[in-house]
Amino acid sequence: MFRNILGSLLALAGAAAGVRSPFRPWYAGRHGSDIRVDDLFTGVGVTPHGAAPLDSLFLPMGFAALLTLLGVLTASRAAVALAGVLVLGITLLWTIRQARFAGSLTAGGNGLGTGVALAVLGGLLLFLGAHVLAVPRPHRAAQPVAPVAPYPPAEPEPQPGPRPLPPSLKAENGDSPDSSDGSSDGSSDGSGEQTPYGSYDKPGPYDPPAIPPPPPYRPAAPPPGP
């Protein structure tokens, strides 16, 4: 964010310097707005004829300012750099044409003026602003998330069967270890259902003591008569 702000300020300052330069003296007190832009692309070179503002060096400098504004709004380094190339290119081309027309170039007084310095400064600021501007990062498209397969239903856990009695408990209950039908699942031979703690017919070692049945009910004898 900071780089974008700083780069935009530098680019706008360079564009302002480029637009201001045609209205300053370029050579021998002659303003850039009085120099025909067509003279830069003809074999005659720079002529002393005057020019309208839209037919002078103001035209390429104004176009460079529009490119700079577009680059700042869209954060385009290429547009700002292209504006810098245009400003410096026009300035360099005019310098070559003016040197051919005058035979030599001098600075100050009857030589190069502040307009050329502003144009060069503006082009350099445009290049610096394009370098400082941050490159916009491309937005990555959101990748579709693969659907998650549902978990399979949980299988019911097998219920453990009755644990067989050890031979010592079988001996206490009166059963031999190898009696019944030879199976080790604790089942009896029909005299009663076998459980891990004994048979229903025979009390096991962990069964509570047997409670004797209550005595039979006998009605009370009537009291003797008088």
C-alpha positions in Angstrom: 0.0 0.0 0.0 2.8 2.4 0.9 4.7 1.6 -2.3 1.6 2.3 -4.4 1.0 5.7 -2.8 4.7 6.7 -3.1 4.9 5.5 -6.7 1.7 7.3 -7.6 3.0 10.6 -6.2 6.3 10.3 -8.0 4.5 9.5 -11.3 2.1 12.4 -10.9 5.0 14.7 -10.1 6.8 13.5 -13.3 3.7 14.0 -15.4 3.2 17.5 -14.0 6.8 18.4 -14.8 6.5 17.1 -18.3 3.3 19.1 -19.0 4.8 22.2 -17.5 8.0 22.0 -19.6 6.6 23.2 -23.0 5.6 26.5 -21.3 9.2 27.1 -20.2 12.2 28.2 -22.5 13.8 25.3 -24.3 16.5 27.0 -26.3 17.5 30.6 -26.7 14.4 31.8 -24.9 12.0 29.9 -27.3 9.3 28.0 -25.4 8.4 24.4 -26.2 4.9 25.4 -27.0 6.3 27.4 -30.0 8.2 24.4 -31.4 6.3 22.3 -34.0 6.2 18.6 -33.2 6.3 17.9 -36.9 9.8 19.3 -37.1 11.1 16.4 -35.0 10.1 13.8 -37.7 11.2 15.7 -40.9 14.5 15.9 -42.6 14.6 19.7 -42.3 14.9 19.7 -38.5 13.8 22.3 -36.1 12.6 25.4 -37.9 11.9 28.9 -36.6 8.3 28.8 -37.5 5.7 29.1 -34.7 3.2 26.5 -33.8 -0.2 26.2 -32.1 -0.3 24.6 -28.6 -1.9 21.4 -29.9 0.7 21.2 -32.7 3.7 21.8 -30.5 5.6 19.8 -27.9 2.7 20.1 -25.6 0.9 17.4 -27.6 3.2 14.5 -26.7 3.7 15.8 -23.1 0.0 15.9 -22.6 -0.5 12.4 -24.0 2.2 11.2 -21.6 0.3 12.8 -18.7 -2.9 10.9 -19.7 -0.9 7.7 -19.8 0.4 8.5 -16.4 -3.0 9.1 -15.0 -4.3 5.9 -16.5 -1.3 3.9 -15.0 -1.9 5.4 -11.5 -5.6 4.6 -11.6 -5.0 1.0 -12.7 -1.7 0.5 -10.8 -0.1 -0.3 -14.2 3.7 0.0 -14.1 3.8 -0.5 -17.9 1.6 2.6 -18.6 3.7 4.8 -16.3 7.0 3.5 -17.8 5.6 4.1 -21.3 4.8 7.7 -20.3 8.4 8.1 -19.1 9.8 6.7 -22.4 7.6 9.2 -24.4 8.8 12.2 -22.4 12.5 11.4 -22.5 12.2 10.2 -26.1 10.7 13.5 -27.3 13.3 15.5 -25.4 16.2 13.5 -26.8 14.8 13.7 -30.3 14.4 17.4 -30.1 17.9 17.8 -28.7 19.3 15.9 -31.7 17.3 18.0 -34.2 18.2 21.3 -32.5 21.9 20.4 -32.5 21.7 19.7 -36.2 19.9 23.0 -36.9 22.1 25.2 -34.7 25.3 23.3 -35.3 26.0 23.1 -31.5 24.3 23.2 -28.2 25.0 25.5 -25.2 23.4 25.8 -21.8 22.0 29.0 -20.2 21.4 32.3 -21.7 21.0 31.7 -25.4 21.3 27.9 -25.0 19.3 25.2 -23.3 16.6 26.5 -20.9 14.6 25.3 -18.0 12.0 23.6 -20.2 14.5 20.9 -21.2 15.5 20.4 -17.5 11.9 20.0 -16.5 11.2 17.5 -19.3 14.3 15.4 -18.3 13.3 15.6 -14.6 9.7 14.5 -15.4 10.9 11.5 -17.4 13.2 10.4 -14.7 10.4 10.8 -12.1 8.1 8.7 -14.2 10.6 5.9 -14.4 11.2 6.0 -10.7 7.4 6.0 -10.0 7.0 3.0 -12.3 9.7 1.2 -10.4 8.3 1.9 -7.0 4.7 0.9 -7.9 3.9 -2.5 -6.5 3.0 -5.3 -8.9 -0.6 -6.3 -8.5 -0.9 -9.9 -7.4 -3.3 -12.0 -9.5 -6.3 -13.3 -7.7 -6.3 -17.1 -7.4 -9.5 -18.7 -8.2 -11.0 -20.7 -5.4 -10.5 -24.4 -6.0 -13.7 -26.5 -5.6 -13.6 -28.6 -2.5 -14.1 -32.3 -3.1 -17.2 -33.7 -1.4 -16.3 -35.7 1.7 -17.6 -39.3 1.5 -19.9 -40.1 4.5 -18.6 -42.5 7.1 -19.9 -46.0 6.7 -22.3 -47.1 9.4 -20.7 -48.6 12.5 -21.0 -52.4 12.6 -22.5 -53.7 15.8 -20.1 -55.1 18.2 -20.5 -58.8 18.9 -21.9 -59.5 22.4 -19.7 -61.7 24.5 -21.2 -65.0 25.4 -21.1 -66.6 28.9 -17.7 -67.2 30.2 -17.0 -70.9 31.0 -16.4 -71.8 34.6 -12.9 -72.8 35.7 -12.5 -76.5 36.6 -12.2 -75.6 40.3 -15.7 -74.0 40.4 -17.1 -76.8 38.4 -15.8 -79.2 40.9 -17.4 -77.2 43.7 -20.7 -77.2 41.9 -20.6 -80.9 41.5 -19.8 -80.9 37.8 -16.9 -82.7 36.3 -14.6 -80.7 34.0 -15.2 -83.1 31.2 -18.9 -83.7 31.8 -21.9 -82.8 29.6 -21.5 -82.8 25.8 -17.8 -81.8 25.8 -18.4 -78.1 25.0 -16.7 -75.4 27.0 -19.5 -72.8 26.8 -20.8 -73.8 30.3 -24.1 -75.5 29.1 -25.4 -78.4 31.1 -26.8 -81.8 29.9 -30.4 -80.8 30.5 -30.7 -80.9 34.3 -30.7 -77.1 34.3 -29.4 -74.1 32.4 -25.8 -73.4 33.2 -24.6 -69.9 34.0 -21.2 -68.4 34.7 -22.0 -68.7 38.4 -23.6 -72.1 38.5 -26.8 -73.8 37.6 -30.3 -72.8 38.2 -30.9 -76.1 39.9 -27.8 -76.1 42.1 -26.7 -73.1 44.2 -23.3 -71.7 43.2 -20.6 -70.4 45.5 -21.6 -66.8 44.9 -25.3 -67.3 45.4 -26.9 -65.9 48.6 -27.9 -68.4 51.3 -31.2 -70.1 50.8 -34.0 -68.6 52.9 -36.2 -71.3 54.5 -39.9 -71.1 53.5 -42.2 -69.6 56.1 -44.3 -72.0 58.3 -47.7 -72.9 57.0 -50.5 -70.6 58.1 -52.6 -71.9 61.0 -55.7 -70.0 62.1 -55.8 -69.1 65.7 -58.0 -71.3 68.0 -61.2 -69.6 69.1 -61.2 -68.5 72.7 -63.0 -70.9 75.2 -66.6 -70.2 75.9 -67.9 -69.0 79.4 
